[in-house]
């Protein structure tokens, strides 16, 4: 009986341990989840590196998912017209329907389909009449539409088209202030441009790794606001509040970067971005606030972690932590 109870206890621990382990062991800043923003690349996996061959997708982010634009006809392309000739010309459809209806009525009442004309010759005559009347009506409709469009066209429209095609190579855009303004707007919305990272930038990334973990351990939100974006500070604040509610605090000490390499760096919307894979070691423990008792971790044993951090800055400014992704 005792053996059975021990087996049941071991089985229960085996089930509960994987659930509790991430909460207790992943106690450093931002650990356990992938959070933050990477600009337009938030929904994209960062390129693999030797340090981090892959990274988990974002689980929390203030950046909305990229909306796919609905496909639209190209500028100047004629709008597609649904249906065939008859659907675009209801008058002809009604005329044809009326004539066919009259023919059918004639057949039903003994007059023949052609209304007394008799046989195939009568049928052929009817069809010729229909074709002739239909052609005249179609021609009248086309002439009316052309006259109406010419009447409603603005006076300067034809001159504008002539100016756009005048001089130079056919199809070549005219260099006007409006054209230059449009070109500038298109350049501003261009795809992200590659960004060169210097040794000073790498030193800044390593310094931020240490400073952020130290500030997080102290619960110093004021310091974290100088090191990370408001979004990341919000996530750190939630984690610290959760620890305070449980009566524990996380202590990360002696942080050391063991290996790191650049995943990608780019510039977009007036900001510089850099995503870096980092493997670092530290003394990571969780203690009770009341008496300092260690709840998880070992203050004598170093642990390692590999994460992908993204930083951003204004050109010429200082780097701030923008996202942390788990591997």
N, C-alpha and C positions, 0 to 999 in steps of 0.2 A: 504494500500500500504506500509506504514511504517512497519507494522507487518511482511509483506512478506519479506522485505529487512532484517529485523533483523533475521528472520528465516534462510534466505540464508547465512548471515554472520556467524551465529552459526554453520550451517552445514559445511561451509568452514573451520572454525577453528577446528571442530571435525575431519575433514579429514587431515588437515595439522599438527595438534598437535602431533599425534603419530609419524609422520616422523621427526619432529624437536626435540621432547623430548629426544631421546637417545643422540643426538649430544650435547644438552645443559646440560643435567643432568649427563651423563656419561663422566665427564671431567677429572677425575683423571688419573694417569699414567696407560696406557694399558687398560683403561676401554672401554667397548663397543665391543671389539673383543677378540677372543682367538688366541694368537700368541705365537710363539716360538718353541722350540724343547725339546723333552723328550727322546733323544737317540733312541733306537730301539722301544720304546713304544710311539713314537709320534702319530702314527695312532690308538693307543688303548685308550679307555676311562679309566681314573684312577679309582681305586676301590672306591666305595662310602664310605662316612663317616657320622657321626652324623651331622657335620657342613655342609657338602655339599654332599647330597645324589646322586647328578649327576653333571656332568660338560659337557659343550658344546665341540664338537670336534674342533680341530685346524682349523682355517680359513687361517692363514698365517704361513708358516714354511719354513726354508731353508733345512730341512731334506727331501730328496726325499722319496716318498712312497716306502714301502718295496716291492721289486720285488720277485715274486714267481718263484722259480727255476723250470725249465721244468723237468718233470719226465724223468729219464734216467735209462737204464738197470743197474743192479748191476754189480760191477767189476767182471770180469771173467765169467759172464753169456753169453751163446751163443747168437749171434745176431739172431733175429727172421727172418725166411725165408718166404717170401711171396709166395703164390700160392702152388699148389700141386706138385706131382712128375714130371709130364710132363713139368711144367713151369721151374723146376730146371734142367731139362735135355732136352734141345732143340733138340739134335741130335736124341734122341729116338722119340720125337714128330714128327720130320720131316720124320723119317723112317716109323712110323706108318701111318702118313698121306699119304705118297706115296703109300704104299700098299693098303690102303683103296681106294685111288683114282684109282689105277689100277683095283681093283675089280669092282668099279662102272662103269668104262669105259667098262669093259668086259660085264657087264649086259646090258649097253646101246646098244652095238653092237652085242648082241645075244650070246655072249660066256659064259654067266652066271657070277655071282659074283665071283666065284672061278676060273675063267679063264679056263673053260673047264673041270674041275675036276668033276663037276656035283653034284647037290643035296646037302644034308646035309653033306655027307662025305667029299665033296670038301671044304665046308665051315669050317668044323672041322680041316681039314688038313691045311688050310690057317692059322687059328688061332694058331695051334700048331707051325707052322713055325715062325709066328710073335713072339710068346712067347719065343721060343728058341733063335731067333736072338736078341730079346730085352734083355734077361737075359745075353747073352754073352757080349753084348755091355756095359750093366750096370756094370758087373764084371770088364771089362777092364777099364772102367772109374774110378772105385773105386781104382783099383790097381795103376793106373797112378797117381791119386791124392795123395795116400799114399806115393808113391816113391818120388814125387816132393816135398811134405812137409818135408820128412826126409832129402832130399838133401839141402833144403833151411834153415833148422833149425840151429841157432847158436850153436857153439860147446859147450858153457857153459850152454845152456838152461836146458838140462836134469840134469846136476849137480846141478844147482840152485834149481830145484824142489825137488831133493833128499835132499838137505840141509834144505830146508824149512820144510820138513816132517820128518827129522831125529830126533830121540830122543824125550823123553817126551811124553806127551799126544797127540794123533792125533788131529790136528787142533789148537794146542796151539801155539801162535806166538813166534818166536825166539827173545830173548832179544839182539838186536844188536843196535849200535849207530843210525842207520837209523830208527829203530822201536821206539827208545826213542824220537828221533826228531819228528817223526810223532805224537806220543802221546802228546808231548808238544804243537804242533800246534793245535791239536784237543782241548786241554784244553783251549788254548787261544781264540778259537772261540765258547766256551760253552755258554749256556744260561746265562742271567743276574743272578748274585748271590745276595741273600738277604743282606741287610746292616743294622747294628744296629745304631740307632740314640740316642744320649746322650742328657742330659739336656742342655749342652753347645751348641749343635746344635740347639735346639729349641730357645734358647736365640738369637742365630745368625739369625735365620729366622725372629724373631720378630724385631730385630734391623734393618735388611734389609728392612722390610716393611716400617718402619718409615723413614729410610735414603733415600730410593728410592723415596718415595712420596715428601720428602722435596727437594731433588735435582731436581726432575721434576718440582716442583713449581717454583724453581729459574731458570729453564732453563739451569742448570749446566751440560752440557754434559761431561765435564772432570771428574766430580765426578761420574756421572752415569757409565762411563767406568770402574771405580773401583768396581762397585756394580753389574754389569750385564754383560752378554755375549755380544760380538759385534753384534750379531743378534738382541737382545732386544734393545741395544742402537740405532741401526738403526731404529727400529720401533718408539722408543721415539723421535728420531730426526725428523722423518716424522710428528708426531703429533705436535711437537713444531713448526715446520715450517708452518703447516696448521694453527695453532693458530695465528702465526705472520702475515700470509697473511690476516687473517680476522681482525687483529688489536685487538686481545684479548689475555689474558693470564690466565692460570689456577692457582688457589691458593688452596693448600691442607694443612691444619693446624691441629694441635692437634690430630694427628693420634693415635688411641688406639686399640690394639688387644682385642677384646671381647671374642672370642672363637676360638680355633684352634685344629686340630688333624691331625695325620699323615695318609696319604692315602697309600703310599708305598715308600720304599727306597731300592735301589739296586746298584750294581756295575757292570759296563760293559766297555770294551775297555779302561781300565785304568782310569776310571772316576767314582766318586760317584754321585748318583742322589737321590734326595728326593722330593716327591710331597706332599704338605701340603695344607689342606683346612683351610682358615682363614676367620673369620667374624670380621670386624673391623669398627670402627666409626671414623668420622672426620668432620671438617668444610670444606666443598667443595664448592668453588665459582668460577665463571668465570667473569673476569672484563675487561673493556675496557682499553687498554694500555694508551690511550690519557688522560683520566681523572679519571680512577679508578672506574668508575660506574659499579655496579654489573649487569651483563647481565643475569646470572642464579645462582641459589643457594641462601643460606641465611647465612650470617656471624654470625647469632645468634642461628642457629639451627644445631644440629649435624645430619648427615646422616650416614646410614650404608650400607655396601656392603659385599657380600660374594664371594670370588674368590678362585681358586685353583692355587697355585703358585708352580713351580718346580725349584729347585736349583741344581747346580752341582758344583763339586770341584775336583781338583786333590787330591789324597790321602795325607792327612796332610796339604793341602792348605786351603784357605778360600772359603766360599760358594759364589756363584754368581747366580743371578736370570737368569733362562734359559727359562721360559715360564710362561704365565698368561692365565688361562682359565676362562671364565665366567660360571656362574651357572644358 
